[in-house]
Amino acid sequence: MERPVKDGILYVQHCKFGKRSWRKMRAQLFAASPSGVARMEKFDVRDDGTALEKTSLRRCARRVIRLSDCVSVGPAGTESCPKATAAFYLTTTEKSYVLAAEQRDEWIAQLCQLAFQGAKEMTQSSARTQPSPAVPMEENSLYSSWQDLTEFPVLVVRTDAATRCGLHGHYLLSALPQSLTLKDPQSRQPLLTWPYPFLRKFGQDQTIFSFEAGRRSDSGEGTFTFSTPRAPELSRAVAAAIACQQQQGKDAPDP
């Protein structure tokens, strides 16, 4: 019988008619094994907030999140959480979740280990088959993946411009040095590109990032809105890229 590597109470944020609320759940994390894949299982709790007994868990509604579908996990500090908890996000290829827990850092660490350890082990195994370099090397503790800093999983919010371009569902939005680029979440192939000079305005509000494209952009003019737990981080990345372009323009020699 499988035993969870972590078991506890989580709060799941729901948004209905623009109003956010939290639902109390019991969650269990399972590592990959011959009996099943790495996953999170969520169960309802009783009305009084106490966790269901193990015998009741088999009968109650069970929701499963496959951790192999996980795209990113991290803290979400701007959320208004239940008392004594802190928020974090869990984004998969299908959906973005905003969760809250008393031991947020422990949940994040365990989720990252279960979701990404397999890929790490495959990379290490592949590296062992390559000839070792003659020069000794050390890990750079400051290194962070370029994709982690520039690619943001997003969910399209319906607007006239998005409907005109046939956008719906989940994508990756990349804040590249020269432009915003919308990518297919599976193939990572670019679908639409908005050079920064063609953006009239942009901004964010908690879990929403939005911008207004000018008529010279590939998509034509209109407002595009995306839902993402990393909206503040995405907005900062766009602002930094635009500031960098402006600085480069000032530093360029006169013709």
C-alpha positions in Angstrom: 0.0 0.0 0.0 1.3 3.4 -0.9 2.1 5.9 1.8 2.1 9.6 1.2 5.4 11.5 1.6 3.4 14.5 2.9 -0.1 14.7 4.3 -1.9 17.8 5.6 -4.4 20.6 5.2 -4.4 23.0 2.2 -6.6 25.8 1.2 -7.5 26.1 -2.5 -8.5 29.5 -3.9 -11.6 29.6 -6.1 -12.8 32.6 -8.2 -16.5 33.0 -9.0 -18.0 36.1 -10.5 -14.8 38.0 -9.7 -14.9 37.1 -6.0 -12.2 35.0 -4.5 -12.8 32.4 -1.8 -10.8 29.6 -0.1 -11.9 26.0 0.3 -10.3 23.8 2.9 -9.0 20.5 1.7 -6.8 17.6 2.8 -3.9 16.9 0.5 -1.5 14.0 0.2 1.7 13.9 -1.9 2.8 10.5 -3.4 6.2 9.8 -5.0 6.4 7.8 -8.2 6.4 4.0 -7.5 5.4 0.8 -9.2 1.9 1.4 -7.8 1.4 4.9 -9.3 2.8 8.1 -10.7 4.0 11.1 -8.6 0.9 13.1 -7.8 -1.1 15.2 -5.3 -4.4 13.9 -4.2 -7.0 16.3 -2.7 -10.0 15.4 -0.6 -12.8 17.4 0.9 -13.0 17.8 4.7 -15.9 17.7 7.1 -18.0 20.9 7.7 -16.3 21.4 11.0 -12.9 21.5 9.3 -11.5 18.2 10.7 -9.9 15.8 8.2 -11.7 12.7 7.0 -10.7 9.4 8.4 -8.8 7.0 6.1 -11.9 4.8 5.7 -13.8 7.9 4.5 -11.1 8.9 2.1 -11.9 6.0 -0.2 -15.6 7.1 -0.5 -15.2 10.9 -0.8 -14.5 12.8 -4.0 -10.8 12.6 -4.9 -9.0 15.1 -7.1 -5.7 14.1 -8.6 -3.0 16.4 -9.9 -0.2 14.5 -11.9 3.1 16.1 -10.9 4.6 15.1 -14.3 2.3 17.8 -15.7 3.7 20.4 -13.4 5.3 23.5 -15.1 6.2 25.6 -12.1 5.8 25.9 -8.3 6.6 29.0 -6.1 5.4 31.4 -3.5 2.6 33.8 -4.2 3.0 36.5 -1.5 0.3 38.9 -2.7 -2.6 36.7 -1.9 -5.0 37.4 1.0 -4.8 34.0 2.8 -6.6 32.3 5.6 -5.2 33.0 9.1 -1.7 31.6 9.8 -1.1 30.5 6.2 0.9 31.7 3.2 0.0 31.3 -0.4 1.8 29.5 -3.2 1.0 28.6 -6.8 1.1 25.3 -8.6 0.9 25.6 -12.4 0.4 22.5 -14.7 0.0 22.2 -18.4 -3.8 22.1 -17.8 -4.5 24.6 -15.0 -3.1 27.1 -12.5 -3.8 26.6 -8.8 -3.4 29.1 -6.0 -3.0 27.3 -2.6 -2.3 28.2 1.0 -0.7 26.2 3.8 0.7 26.8 7.3 4.0 25.2 6.2 4.2 26.7 2.7 7.9 26.3 2.2 7.8 22.6 3.1 5.0 22.0 0.6 6.9 23.9 -2.1 10.1 22.0 -1.5 8.3 18.6 -1.5 6.4 19.4 -4.7 9.5 20.6 -6.5 11.4 17.4 -5.4 8.6 15.1 -6.7 7.8 17.1 -9.8 11.3 17.9 -11.1 13.6 15.3 -9.5 12.9 12.8 -12.3 14.1 15.2 -14.9 17.2 16.1 -12.8 18.1 12.4 -12.4 17.8 11.9 -16.1 20.1 14.8 -16.8 22.6 13.5 -14.2 22.5 10.0 -15.7 23.1 11.4 -19.2 26.0 13.5 -17.9 27.6 10.4 -16.4 27.8 8.8 -19.9 29.8 11.8 -21.2 33.6 12.0 -20.8 34.5 14.0 -17.7 36.3 17.3 -18.4 39.9 17.6 -17.5 39.3 20.9 -15.7 37.6 20.5 -12.3 34.3 22.5 -12.1 32.0 23.7 -9.3 28.3 24.4 -9.4 27.4 28.1 -9.6 25.0 28.8 -6.7 23.8 32.0 -8.4 22.8 30.2 -11.7 19.1 30.3 -12.6 17.6 29.0 -15.8 16.9 31.7 -18.4 13.5 30.1 -19.1 12.6 30.3 -15.4 13.1 34.0 -15.6 11.4 34.8 -18.9 8.7 32.1 -19.5 5.4 32.4 -17.7 2.5 29.9 -17.9 -0.6 31.9 -18.6 -4.3 31.3 -19.2 -6.1 33.5 -21.8 -8.9 35.7 -20.5 -11.5 36.3 -23.2 -11.2 39.7 -24.9 -12.2 40.9 -28.4 -8.6 40.8 -29.5 -8.0 37.3 -28.1 -11.2 36.0 -29.8 -10.1 37.6 -33.1 -6.7 35.8 -32.9 -8.3 32.5 -31.9 -6.6 32.4 -28.5 -8.1 30.3 -25.7 -6.7 28.0 -23.0 -3.1 27.8 -21.7 0.0 29.1 -23.2 3.6 30.3 -22.3 4.2 34.0 -22.5 7.9 34.9 -22.8 9.3 38.3 -21.9 12.2 38.3 -24.3 14.7 41.2 -24.7 13.0 42.5 -27.8 9.4 41.5 -27.6 6.6 39.6 -25.8 6.2 36.2 -27.4 3.2 33.8 -27.0 4.2 30.1 -27.3 2.5 26.8 -27.5 2.9 25.1 -24.0 3.9 21.7 -25.5 6.1 22.5 -28.5 7.2 25.9 -27.2 6.8 27.2 -30.8 6.1 31.0 -31.1 2.6 31.8 -32.1 2.4 35.6 -31.7 5.0 38.2 -31.1 4.5 41.8 -29.8 7.7 43.9 -30.1 7.9 46.3 -27.2 7.7 49.5 -29.4 4.3 48.2 -30.6 2.8 48.0 -27.0 0.8 51.1 -26.1 0.5 50.2 -22.4 0.7 47.2 -20.0 0.0 46.4 -16.4 -0.9 43.8 -13.8 -3.3 43.3 -10.8 -2.5 40.4 -8.5 -3.0 37.4 -10.8 -3.9 39.3 -14.0 -1.4 40.7 -16.6 -2.8 42.8 -19.5 -1.4 44.9 -22.3 -2.7 46.9 -25.2 -1.2 46.2 -28.6 -0.9 48.8 -31.4 -2.1 48.3 -34.9 1.4 47.6 -36.3 1.7 44.4 -34.2 1.1 41.0 -35.8 -2.1 40.6 -33.9 -3.5 44.0 -34.8 -4.6 46.5 -32.2 -6.5 45.4 -29.1 -6.2 44.4 -25.4 -4.9 41.0 -24.4 -5.4 39.7 -20.9 -3.8 36.7 -19.2 -4.3 35.0 -15.8 -1.1 33.9 -14.1 0.0 33.6 -10.4 3.3 35.3 -11.5 1.6 38.4 -12.9 3.8 40.9 -10.8 7.0 39.0 -11.9 5.9 39.1 -15.6 5.1 42.8 -15.4 8.5 43.5 -13.9 10.3 41.5 -16.6 8.5 43.5 -19.3 9.3 46.8 -17.6 13.0 45.7 -17.3 13.2 44.7 -21.0 11.7 48.0 -22.1 14.0 50.0 -19.9 17.0 48.1 -21.3 15.9 48.9 -24.9 15.5 52.6 -24.0 19.0 52.7 -22.5 20.5 51.0 -25.5 18.8 53.6 -27.7 20.4 56.4 -25.6 23.8 54.8 -25.8 23.7 54.3 -29.5 26.0 56.7 -31.4 24.5 59.4 -33.5 24.3 58.6 -37.3 
